[in-house]
Amino acid sequence: MPHLNETVYFIINPVAGNEESLKIWKKAKEILKSKAVPHEVFFTREKGHALRLTKEILSGTNQDTRVIAVG
């Protein structure tokens, strides 16, 4: 579990699994809110976008970073 002051990054493919990933994300989002976990969310738009987002996130920090893919 991350420290409560660490931002957790989520990359969501909104069309994965016939949009099942969005259902999963909605549940996860509620849990994160209830636990006051700082997080940022990115939605992919096309093939290869998740990789570009990950590189962008990681290039912006020199700390250990959690990036979680949904979908």
N, C-alpha and C positions, 0 to 999 in steps of 0.2 A: 504494500500500500504506500502510495507516495506521501511525503510530508504534506501537511495541509496547506503549506504556502507555496508548494511547487505547482506550476501549471502543467496540466496533462493535455496533450493535443490529440484530437480525434480527427481522422480522415474517413469520411463516409462516402461510399458509393451508393447513391440514392436509388439506383435501379437494380442493384444486385439482388438475386433471389426473388425476382418478381416483386421488388420493393420491400421484401421482408426485412432488409437491413434498416429501413426507416422505422419499422415497428420496434426493432431491437434498440435503435438509437433513442426513440422516445422514452422507452423504459429506463435506459441507462441515464438519460438526461435528468429524469426525475430523481433518481438515486443520487446523482452528483449534486443536484440542487439541495436535496435534503441533508446531505453531509457537508455542504458548503465547500466542495472541492473546486478550486480554480481550474478552469478548462477553457480551451478554445476549440472551435469546430470549423472544419473545412469540408465542403462537398465537392466531389470530383465531377468534372464535366465531360471528359473524354479519356480515351485510352492514353495511359502514360501520365495523366495529371497527378495521380497519387504520388508517383515518384518525384515529380517536380515539386509538389507541395512539401514532401518530406525533406528534400534537399534544402528548400527555402527555410523551413522551420529550423533544421539543424545548423544551417549557416548563420542563423541569427543568435546563436548562443554558444557559450563555451562550457556550459554545465551539462551534467547528465540530464537527458531529456527523455520523456516517455511519449511515444507516438503510437497510438492505437488505431488500427484499421478496422472498420466495420463494413463488411460486405465483400 
